[in-house]
Amino acid sequence: MSQKKQILIKLQNIFRIIFDDDSIKLNSNTTAEDIEEWDSLNQIRIILACEKEFLVKLNPREINDFVNIGEMVEHLFSKNVKV
């Protein structure tokens, strides 16, 4: 399995925990508009959970500019996160 796919799976697990919804299925085109509860508070929770899971420091301004989950995966991949 590719590292990007593993990152996506870990992100999906993070989202399922944060939004308390095991039916969430992320793909590279998923956006905040696709998940009803994805607001600014949950955005912060996502960032913090990603930092903890991937042992990386994320810049919230950078993250807020991402258009979709695919950009988040690419960003984490570029930081050589451990999966």
Buried (B, 14 or more C-beta within 10 A) or exposed (E): EEBBEBBBEBBBBBBBBBBEEEEBEBEEEBEBEBBEEBEEEBBEBBBBBBEEBBEBEBEEEEBEEBEBBBBBBBBBBEEEBEB
